[in-house]
Amino acid sequence: MFNYRTSTSYRIFTLANYLFLTVLALSCVLPLIHVLMVSFSSAQAVAAGRVGLWPIDFTWASYESVFAKKAYLLAFLVSLKRIALGVPINMLLAVTLAYALSKESRQFRFRTFYAWLFVATILFEGGLVPYYIIVKQTGLINSLWALVIPNALNVFNVILLLNFFRSLPKELEESATIDGANHWTVLWRIFVPISLPGLATILLFTIISHWNSWFDGLIFMNNPDGYPLQTYLQTHVIQKNANISEMSEEELRQYFRINERTARAAQIFVAALPILLIYPFLQKYFMKGIVLGSVKE
């Protein structure tokens, strides 16, 4: 019997796939490694362009400078508060809405109408000006809620979780209903515990979305002390260029000790570190959640 896995064409195709994925992975990982090595290198080595994938004249000076900056630590704290407040709200709304929309039309009469209503928000939007006006008129400007409430519901996550719920055996809900369980009991005691892959997937999406968001902090925060970390990086690290003529003597000594590039590298890597630490714990659920959530019965 012919086995296609032993054929020459299949082996060539497999080898080409591995080569392509290896190149793709390296293109993602190597820039991050380079940033890390720059942050650990001396200012002179970085200025001379000698740093590649290994630190030159290893030093912790850049990280000492990062954690000595009050504004950076304050922005880091704002991002942590945003996640602590925003992620539970996002997850609660996504879970409850996905459960309701996963019901059949005979159980939820206006299911199709509401489903298309939420899908329409993905296809059409009012624009930036109405978005800003609504946030301003509701009194959220310059508060942490401005970073949480406007993004409280992610329709893409709802659709992903909706399809995951619809893939679960209907017999589980029917059995619980016969035993007297209501919808809240079915949701929290049956659907949620067996939906960890789907929940972990949208949890990861939600955390990354809140952590990487910077534009809302820029337009909704009038005081830089309220900037989340990514907004701080955008305004103080990426766009800001050092003006030596305006520096004090102490700032000059610090500048020539670490220089602009090493300081930026350290701040960028510290900002990426929380996501790098969280992802391994959710990765085992991630692919399974994406695959199962994309299949609709």
Backbone hydrogen bonds in HBPLUS format (Angstrom, degrees):
<---DONOR---> <-ACCEPTOR-->    atom                        ^
c    i                          cat <-CA-CA->   ^        H-A-AA   ^      H-
h    n   atom  resd res      DA  || num        DHA   H-A  angle D-A-AA Bond
n    s   type  num  typ     dist DA aas  dist angle  dist       angle   num
A0006-THR N   A0003-ASN O   3.12 MM   3  5.83 158.3  2.17 117.6 123.4     1
A0007-SER N   A0004-TYR O   3.20 MM   3  5.21 159.6  2.25 102.5 108.7     2
A0011-ARG N   A0007-SER O   3.18 MM   4  6.45 158.1  2.23 147.0 152.8     3
A0012-ILE N   A0008-THR O   2.96 MM   4  6.20 157.4  2.01 152.4 158.5     4
A0013-PHE N   A0009-SER O   2.93 MM   4  6.09 159.0  1.98 144.8 151.0     5
A0014-THR N   A0010-TYR O   2.85 MM   4  6.06 158.6  1.90 148.9 154.8     6
A0015-LEU N   A0011-ARG O   2.92 MM   4  6.06 162.1  1.95 146.5 151.5     7
A0016-ALA N   A0012-ILE O   2.90 MM   4  6.09 158.7  1.94 148.9 154.8     8
A0017-ASN N   A0013-PHE O   2.97 MM   4  6.20 151.3  2.05 144.5 152.4     9
A0018-TYR N   A0014-THR O   2.97 MM   4  6.27 161.3  2.01 152.6 156.9    10
A0019-LEU N   A0015-LEU O   2.94 MM   4  6.18 159.0  1.99 150.0 156.0    11
A0020-PHE N   A0016-ALA O   2.92 MM   4  6.09 161.7  1.96 146.8 152.0    12
A0021-LEU N   A0017-ASN O   2.87 MM   4  6.10 167.0  1.89 155.4 158.7    13
A0022-THR N   A0018-TYR O   2.87 MM   4  5.96 149.7  1.96 143.2 151.9    14
A0023-VAL N   A0019-LEU O   2.97 MM   4  6.20 162.9  2.00 151.3 155.1    15
A0024-LEU N   A0020-PHE O   2.92 MM   4  6.13 157.4  1.97 147.9 154.9    16
A0025-ALA N   A0021-LEU O   2.84 MM   4  5.98 157.4  1.89 144.1 150.2    17
A0026-LEU N   A0022-THR O   2.93 MM   4  6.13 161.4  1.96 149.5 154.6    18
A0027-SER N   A0023-VAL O   2.94 MM   4  6.11 151.0  2.02 144.5 152.5    19
A0028-CYS N   A0024-LEU O   3.23 MM   4  6.50 130.0  2.49 136.6 148.5    20
A0028-CYS N   A0025-ALA O   3.11 MM   3  5.21 136.6  2.30  97.1 109.3    21
A0029-VAL N   A0025-ALA O   2.92 MM   4  6.15 156.0  1.98 152.2 159.3    22
A0030-LEU N   A0026-LEU O   2.88 MM   4  5.53 164.5  1.90 144.8 150.1    23
A0032-LEU N   A0029-VAL O   3.08 MM   3  5.40 118.5  2.47 106.5 121.2    24
A0033-ILE N   A0029-VAL O   2.99 MM   4  6.30 156.2  2.05 155.0 162.7    25
A0034-HIS N   A0030-LEU O   2.87 MM   4  6.08 157.7  1.92 153.6 159.7    26
A0035-VAL N   A0031-PRO O   2.97 MM   4  6.24 156.4  2.03 145.5 151.3    27
A0036-LEU N   A0032-LEU O   3.01 MM   4  6.28 156.5  2.06 145.8 152.2    28
A0037-MET N   A0033-ILE O   2.89 MM   4  6.18 156.5  1.94 150.8 157.2    29
A0038-VAL N   A0034-HIS O   2.89 MM   4  6.13 154.0  1.96 150.7 157.8    30
A0039-SER N   A0035-VAL O   3.04 MM   4  6.28 154.1  2.11 145.4 152.0    31
A0040-PHE N   A0036-LEU O   3.24 MM   4  6.51 132.6  2.48 138.5 150.2    32
A0040-PHE N   A0037-MET O   3.20 MM   3  5.15 134.0  2.43  93.6 105.8    33
A0041-SER N   A0038-VAL O   3.17 MM   3  5.13 160.6  2.21 103.7 109.6    34
A0059-THR N   A0040-PHE O   2.80 MM  19  5.30 147.0  1.91 139.0 146.4    35
A0042-SER N   A0056-ILE O   3.10 MM  14  6.52 152.8  2.18 163.0 170.3    36
A0046-VAL N   A0042-SER O   3.12 MM   4  6.38 160.3  2.16 152.7 157.9    37
A0047-ALA N   A0043-ALA O   2.93 MM   4  6.06 162.9  1.96 149.0 154.2    38
A0048-ALA N   A0044-GLN O   3.00 MM   4  6.14 142.9  2.14 141.1 150.7    39
A0050-ARG N   A0045-ALA O   3.05 MM   5  5.44 166.7  2.06 165.8 162.3    40
A0049-GLY N   A0046-VAL O   3.01 MM   3  5.10 154.9  2.07 103.9 112.0    41
A0063-TYR N   A0060-TRP O   3.07 MM   3  5.55 120.6  2.43 111.5 125.2    42
A0064-GLU N   A0060-TRP O   3.02 MM   4  6.29 154.9  2.09 156.8 164.7    43
A0065-SER N   A0061-ALA O   2.96 MM   4  6.19 150.2  2.05 145.8 153.7    44
A0066-VAL N   A0062-SER O   2.95 MM   4  6.25 150.1  2.04 141.6 150.0    45
A0067-PHE N   A0063-TYR O   3.06 MM   4  6.24 172.9  2.07 153.0 153.0    46
A0068-ALA N   A0065-SER O   3.25 MM   3  5.10 146.4  2.37  94.6 104.4    47
A0069-LYS N   A0066-VAL O   3.11 MM   3  5.50 161.1  2.15 110.0 116.0    48
A0073-LEU N   A0069-LYS O   3.19 MM   4  6.47 166.9  2.21 152.5 155.6    49
A0074-LEU N   A0070-LYS O   2.89 MM   4  6.04 153.1  1.96 148.7 156.8    50
A0075-ALA N   A0071-ALA O   2.98 MM   4  6.16 155.2  2.04 143.3 149.4    51
A0076-PHE N   A0072-TYR O   2.92 MM   4  6.17 153.1  1.99 147.2 155.3    52
A0077-LEU N   A0073-LEU O   2.97 MM   4  6.19 151.5  2.05 142.8 150.0    53
A0078-VAL N   A0074-LEU O   2.97 MM   4  6.29 150.5  2.06 144.6 152.7    54
A0079-SER N   A0075-ALA O   3.07 MM   4  6.36 156.9  2.12 148.2 153.3    55
A0080-LEU N   A0076-PHE O   3.07 MM   4  6.40 152.0  2.15 143.9 151.7    56
A0081-LYS N   A0077-LEU O   2.91 MM   4  6.18 157.5  1.97 151.0 157.0    57
A0082-ARG N   A0078-VAL O   2.85 MM   4  6.07 153.1  1.93 145.9 154.2    58
A0083-ILE N   A0079-SER O   3.01 MM   4  6.25 156.5  2.06 147.3 152.2    59
A0084-ALA N   A0080-LEU O   2.90 MM   4  6.11 164.6  1.92 149.8 154.6    60
A0085-LEU N   A0081-LYS O   2.93 MM   4  6.06 144.9  2.06 146.7 155.0    61
A0086-GLY N   A0082-ARG O   2.66 MM   4  5.53 159.9  1.70 148.3 155.7    62
A0087-VAL N   A0083-ILE O   3.03 MM   4  5.35 158.7  2.07 131.9 138.8    63
A0090-ASN N   A0086-GLY O   2.87 MM   4  6.07 165.8  1.89 158.6 163.0    64
A0091-MET N   A0087-VAL O   2.89 MM   4  6.05 168.0  1.91 159.5 162.5    65
A0092-LEU N   A0088-PRO O   2.92 MM   4  6.01 162.3  1.96 146.7 151.8    66
A0093-LEU N   A0089-ILE O   3.06 MM   4  6.20 172.4  2.07 155.4 157.2    67
A0094-ALA N   A0090-ASN O   2.94 MM   4  6.02 160.5  1.98 148.9 155.2    68
A0095-VAL N   A0091-MET O   2.92 MM   4  5.96 165.9  1.93 151.3 155.1    69
A0096-THR N   A0092-LEU O   3.09 MM   4  6.18 173.3  2.10 151.6 153.8    70
A0097-LEU N   A0093-LEU O   3.00 MM   4  5.93 162.3  2.03 145.6 151.3    71
A0098-ALA N   A0094-ALA O   2.91 MM   4  5.82 158.5  1.96 142.9 149.9    72
A0099-TYR N   A0095-VAL O   2.99 MM   4  6.09 153.7  2.06 145.4 152.5    73
A0100-ALA N   A0096-THR O   3.14 MM   4  6.36 159.4  2.18 144.0 148.9    74
A0101-LEU N   A0097-LEU O   2.96 MM   4  6.19 166.3  1.98 155.8 159.2    75
A0102-SER N   A0098-ALA O   2.97 MM   4  5.95 123.3  2.30 137.0 150.2    76
A0102-SER N   A0099-TYR O   3.29 MM   3  5.16 140.8  2.46  92.9 103.9    77
A0103-LYS N   A0100-ALA O   3.34 MM   3  5.81 165.5  2.37 110.3 114.6    78
A0107-GLN N   A0104-GLU O   2.93 MM   3  5.33 143.3  2.07 108.5 119.4    79
A0108-PHE N   A0104-GLU O   2.91 MM   4  6.20 153.9  1.98 154.0 162.6    80
A0111-ARG N   A0108-PHE O   3.11 MM   3  5.36 156.0  2.17 123.3 121.4    81
A0114-TYR N   A0110-PHE O   3.09 MM   4  6.34 171.5  2.10 161.3 162.8    82
A0115-ALA N   A0111-ARG O   2.84 MM   4  6.01 155.1  1.91 152.7 160.8    83
A0116-TRP N   A0112-THR O   3.03 MM   4  6.21 167.0  2.05 151.8 153.8    84
A0117-LEU N   A0113-PHE O   2.96 MM   4  6.13 142.8  2.10 141.6 153.0    85
A0118-PHE N   A0114-TYR O   3.03 MM   4  6.29 154.3  2.10 149.1 153.3    86
A0119-VAL N   A0115-ALA O   3.01 MM   4  6.28 154.4  2.08 144.8 152.7    87
A0120-ALA N   A0116-TRP O   2.91 MM   4  5.97 147.2  2.01 140.8 148.6    88
A0121-THR N   A0118-PHE O   3.15 MM   3  5.39 139.4  2.33 100.6 111.2    89
A0122-ILE N   A0119-VAL O   2.95 MM   3  5.41 148.4  2.05 110.6 120.1    90
A0123-LEU N   A0119-VAL O   3.35 MM   4  6.79 150.4  2.45 145.4 153.4    91
A0124-PHE N   A0120-ALA O   2.87 MM   4  5.91 155.9  1.93 153.8 159.3    92
A0131-TYR N   A0127-GLY O   3.29 MM   4  6.30 153.1  2.37 140.5 148.4    93
A0132-TYR N   A0128-LEU O   2.87 MM   4  6.12 156.3  1.93 152.5 158.1    94
A0133-ILE N   A0129-VAL O   2.93 MM   4  6.16 162.8  1.96 155.3 160.5    95
A0134-ILE N   A0130-PRO O   2.93 MM   4  6.08 162.0  1.96 151.0 154.6    96
A0135-VAL N   A0131-TYR O   3.23 MM   4  6.46 164.5  2.26 145.8 149.8    97
A0136-LYS N   A0132-TYR O   2.88 MM   4  6.09 157.1  1.93 150.9 158.0    98
A0137-GLN N   A0133-ILE O   2.80 MM   4  5.96 164.6  1.82 154.8 158.6    99
A0138-THR N   A0134-ILE O   3.08 MM   4  6.19 139.9  2.25 143.3 152.8   100
A0140-LEU N   A0135-VAL O   3.20 MM   5  5.66 161.5  2.24 171.4 165.7   101
A0139-GLY N   A0136-LYS O   3.03 MM   3  5.28 159.6  2.07 109.7 114.6   102
A0143-SER N   A0140-LEU O   3.13 MM   3  5.62 130.8  2.38 149.0 142.0   103
A0142-ASN N   A0220-PHE O   2.73 MM  78  5.74 153.7  1.79 160.3 167.0   104
A0146-ALA N   A0143-SER O   3.06 MM   3  5.62 149.9  2.16 111.9 119.8   105
A0147-LEU N   A0144-LEU O   3.01 MM   3  5.55 153.4  2.09 113.2 120.9   106
A0148-VAL N   A0145-TRP O   3.03 MM   3  4.91 150.5  2.12  98.7 108.1   107
A0149-ILE N   A0145-TRP O   2.85 MM   4  5.65 155.9  1.91 152.3 158.2   108
A0151-ASN N   A0148-VAL O   3.25 MM   3  5.61 135.6  2.46 106.7 118.2   109
A0152-ALA N   A0149-ILE O   3.05 MM   3  4.90 157.8  2.10 118.5 115.4   110
A0158-VAL N   A0154-ASN O   3.16 MM   4  6.52 150.2  2.26 145.0 154.0   111
A0159-ILE N   A0155-VAL O   2.92 MM   4  6.21 159.7  1.96 155.6 159.5   112
A0160-LEU N   A0156-PHE O   3.01 MM   4  6.25 160.3  2.05 149.0 154.5   113
A0161-LEU N   A0157-ASN O   2.96 MM   4  6.13 164.0  1.98 149.1 153.1   114
A0162-LEU N   A0158-VAL O   2.71 MM   4  5.79 149.9  1.80 147.6 157.5   115
A0163-ASN N   A0159-ILE O   3.08 MM   4  6.24 167.5  2.10 150.4 151.7   116
A0164-PHE N   A0160-LEU O   3.21 MM   4  6.41 144.2  2.34 134.9 145.1   117
A0165-PHE N   A0161-LEU O   2.87 MM   4  6.15 158.4  1.92 152.3 156.8   118
A0166-ARG N   A0162-LEU O   2.97 MM   4  6.27 154.1  2.04 149.1 156.7   119
A0167-SER N   A0164-PHE O   3.15 MM   3  5.24 141.9  2.30  98.3 109.3   120
A0168-LEU N   A0165-PHE O   3.14 MM   3  5.46 158.1  2.19 107.5 114.3   121
A0172-LEU N   A0169-PRO O   3.30 MM   3  5.92 151.8  2.38 111.9 117.5   122
A0174-GLU N   A0170-LYS O   3.05 MM   4  6.33 164.2  2.08 153.5 158.5   123
A0175-SER N   A0171-GLU O   2.89 MM   4  5.94 158.7  1.93 145.2 150.3   124
A0176-ALA N   A0172-LEU O   3.14 MM   4  6.33 161.6  2.18 143.9 148.9   125
A0177-THR N   A0173-GLU O   2.86 MM   4  6.03 155.4  1.92 150.1 157.3   126
A0178-ILE N   A0174-GLU O   2.99 MM   4  6.20 155.5  2.06 145.8 151.8   127
A0179-ASP N   A0175-SER O   3.14 MM   4  6.41 142.6  2.29 139.6 149.5   128
A0179-ASP N   A0176-ALA O   3.14 MM   3  5.05 122.2  2.49  91.1 105.7   129
A0181-ALA N   A0176-ALA O   2.94 MM   5  5.38 162.0  1.98 149.4 144.2   130
A0180-GLY N   A0177-THR O   2.98 MM   3  5.09 159.3  2.02 105.9 111.3   131
A0186-VAL N   A0182-ASN O   2.99 MM   4  6.26 163.9  2.01 155.8 160.6   132
A0187-LEU N   A0183-HIS O   2.87 MM   4  6.02 161.3  1.91 150.2 155.3   133
A0188-TRP N   A0184-TRP O   3.01 MM   4  6.14 178.0  2.01 154.9 154.9   134
A0189-ARG N   A0185-THR O   2.85 MM   4  5.47 150.3  1.93 144.0 151.9   135
A0190-ILE N   A0186-VAL O   3.08 MM   4  5.20 140.7  2.24 124.3 131.7   136
A0191-PHE N   A0186-VAL O   2.98 MM   5  6.38 165.2  2.01 159.3 164.1   137
A0192-VAL N   A0187-LEU O   2.89 MM   5  6.05 163.6  1.92 170.6 173.5   138
A0195-SER N   A0192-VAL O   3.12 MM   3  5.10 163.2  2.15 109.0 113.4   139
A0199-LEU N   A0195-SER O   2.90 MM   4  6.09 168.0  1.92 163.3 167.4   140
A0200-ALA N   A0196-LEU O   2.74 MM   4  5.75 162.2  1.78 154.2 158.8   141
A0201-THR N   A0197-PRO O   3.06 MM   4  6.18 147.2  2.17 139.8 148.3   142
A0202-ILE N   A0198-GLY O   3.16 MM   4  6.50 165.9  2.19 153.7 154.9   143
A0203-LEU N   A0199-LEU O   2.83 MM   4  5.91 144.6  1.96 143.2 154.6   144
A0204-LEU N   A0200-ALA O   2.99 MM   4  6.11 155.7  2.05 141.8 147.0   145
A0205-PHE N   A0201-THR O   3.05 MM   4  6.36 162.1  2.09 147.5 152.6   146
A0206-THR N   A0202-ILE O   2.85 MM   4  5.93 156.6  1.90 142.9 149.3   147
A0207-ILE N   A0203-LEU O   2.96 MM   4  6.16 164.9  1.98 151.6 155.1   148
A0208-ILE N   A0204-LEU O   3.03 MM   4  6.15 170.2  2.04 153.4 156.4   149
A0209-SER N   A0205-PHE O   2.90 MM   4  6.01 154.7  1.96 144.6 152.4   150
A0210-HIS N   A0206-THR O   3.01 MM   4  6.24 165.3  2.03 153.1 155.7   151
A0211-TRP N   A0207-ILE O   2.89 MM   4  6.00 162.4  1.92 150.9 156.8   152
A0212-ASN N   A0208-ILE O   2.88 MM   4  5.86 158.7  1.93 150.2 154.8   153
A0213-SER N   A0209-SER O   3.17 MM   4  5.96 126.5  2.48 136.5 147.2   154
A0218-LEU N   A0214-TRP O   3.21 MM   4  6.49 143.5  2.35 142.8 152.7   155
A0218-LEU N   A0215-PHE O   3.06 MM   3  5.04 122.4  2.41  94.3 109.2   156
A0219-ILE N   A0215-PHE O   3.12 MM   4  6.47 151.0  2.21 153.3 159.7   157
A0220-PHE N   A0216-ASP O   2.93 MM   4  5.77 150.2  2.02 147.2 154.8   158
A0221-MET N   A0217-GLY O   3.22 MM   4  5.45 138.0  2.41 127.4 132.9   159
A0226-GLY N   A0223-ASN O   2.88 MM   3  5.69 166.5  1.89 127.6 132.1   160
A0227-TYR N   A0224-PRO O   3.10 MM   3  5.22 167.3  2.12 108.8 112.2   161
A0232-TYR N   A0228-PRO O   3.03 MM   4  6.32 156.5  2.09 154.3 161.7   162
A0233-LEU N   A0229-LEU O   2.88 MM   4  6.20 157.4  1.93 152.6 158.9   163
A0234-GLN N   A0230-GLN O   2.98 MM   4  6.13 153.8  2.05 139.2 146.4   164
A0235-THR N   A0231-THR O   3.00 MM   4  6.17 157.5  2.05 149.9 154.8   165
A0236-HIS N   A0232-TYR O   2.74 MM   4  5.57 159.7  1.78 153.2 159.4   166
A0237-VAL N   A0233-LEU O   2.95 MM   4  4.77 142.4  2.09 119.7 128.0   167
A0238-ILE N   A0233-LEU O   2.83 MM   5  6.17 161.0  1.86 167.2 172.2   168
A0239-GLN N   A0234-GLN O   3.27 MM   5  6.19 146.8  2.39 136.2 144.6   169
A0246-GLU N   A0243-ASN O   3.12 MM   3  5.75 152.5  2.20 116.1 123.3   170
A0247-MET N   A0244-ILE O   3.15 MM   3  5.28 166.9  2.17 110.8 114.7   171
A0252-LEU N   A0248-SER O   2.87 MM   4  6.12 147.2  1.98 147.6 157.0   172
A0253-ARG N   A0249-GLU O   3.08 MM   4  6.38 155.6  2.14 145.8 151.4   173
A0254-GLN N   A0250-GLU O   3.04 MM   4  6.30 159.7  2.08 147.7 153.3   174
A0255-TYR N   A0251-GLU O   2.79 MM   4  5.92 150.9  1.88 142.3 151.1   175
A0256-PHE N   A0252-LEU O   3.03 MM   4  6.25 164.8  2.05 154.7 156.1   176
A0257-ARG N   A0253-ARG O   3.10 MM   4  6.16 125.2  2.41 133.6 147.8   177
A0257-ARG N   A0254-GLN O   3.18 MM   3  4.99 134.2  2.40  91.2 104.2   178
A0258-ILE N   A0254-GLN O   3.06 MM   4  6.29 152.1  2.14 151.9 156.6   179
A0259-ASN N   A0255-TYR O   2.56 MM   4  4.66 138.9  1.72 135.3 149.7   180
A0263-ALA N   A0259-ASN O   3.27 MM   4  6.45 160.2  2.32 150.9 156.6   181
A0264-ARG N   A0260-GLU O   2.97 MM   4  6.14 159.7  2.02 148.7 154.5   182
A0265-ALA N   A0261-ARG O   2.94 MM   4  6.07 162.8  1.97 148.8 153.8   183
A0266-ALA N   A0262-THR O   3.03 MM   4  6.19 159.2  2.08 145.0 150.0   184
A0267-GLN N   A0263-ALA O   3.06 MM   4  6.28 164.3  2.08 150.1 154.1   185
A0268-ILE N   A0264-ARG O   2.90 MM   4  6.05 163.1  1.93 156.8 161.4   186
A0269-PHE N   A0265-ALA O   2.97 MM   4  6.09 159.9  2.01 148.0 153.4   187
A0270-VAL N   A0266-ALA O   3.00 MM   4  6.16 162.4  2.03 149.9 154.7   188
A0271-ALA N   A0267-GLN O   3.06 MM   4  6.18 151.1  2.15 140.6 148.5   189
A0272-ALA N   A0268-ILE O   3.09 MM   4  6.35 139.4  2.26 140.1 150.5   190
A0272-ALA N   A0269-PHE O   3.12 MM   3  5.07 124.7  2.44  93.4 107.4   191
A0273-LEU N   A0269-PHE O   2.98 MM   4  6.08 130.4  2.23 144.0 157.2   192
A0276-LEU N   A0272-ALA O   3.20 MM   4  6.43 159.0  2.25 152.9 159.3   193
A0277-LEU N   A0273-LEU O   2.95 MM   4  6.18 140.6  2.11 152.1 163.2   194
A0278-ILE N   A0274-PRO O   2.98 MM   4  6.20 144.9  2.10 144.8 154.4   195
A0279-TYR N   A0275-ILE O   3.00 MM   4  5.98 169.6  2.01 155.6 157.4   196
A0281-PHE N   A0278-ILE O   3.09 MM   3  5.80 138.3  2.27 121.7 131.5   197
A0282-LEU N   A0279-TYR O   2.97 MM   3  5.27 139.3  2.14 110.4 122.1   198
A0283-GLN N   A0279-TYR O   2.83 MM   4  5.70 129.0  2.09 157.9 173.9   199
A0285-TYR N   A0282-LEU O   3.08 MM   3  5.60 142.0  2.23 112.5 122.6   200
A0286-PHE N   A0282-LEU O   3.09 MM   4  6.14 133.6  2.31 142.9 156.2   201
A0286-PHE N   A0283-GLN O   3.04 MM   3  4.84 128.5  2.32  92.0 106.6   202
A0289-GLY N   A0285-TYR O   2.86 MM   4  5.90 154.6  1.93 153.5 161.1   203
A0290-ILE N   A0286-PHE O   3.00 MM   4  6.28 154.8  2.07 151.2 158.1   204
A0291-VAL N   A0287-MET O   3.03 MM   4  6.21 165.9  2.05 151.5 154.6   205
A0292-LEU N   A0288-LYS O   2.96 MM   4  6.05 172.5  1.97 152.7 155.1   206
A0293-GLY N   A0289-GLY O   2.88 MM   4  5.65 151.0  1.96 136.9 146.1   207
A0294-SER N   A0291-VAL O   3.25 MM   3  5.33 145.8  2.38  97.3 107.1   208
A0295-VAL N   A0292-LEU O   3.34 MM   3  5.54 164.2  2.36 106.2 110.9   209
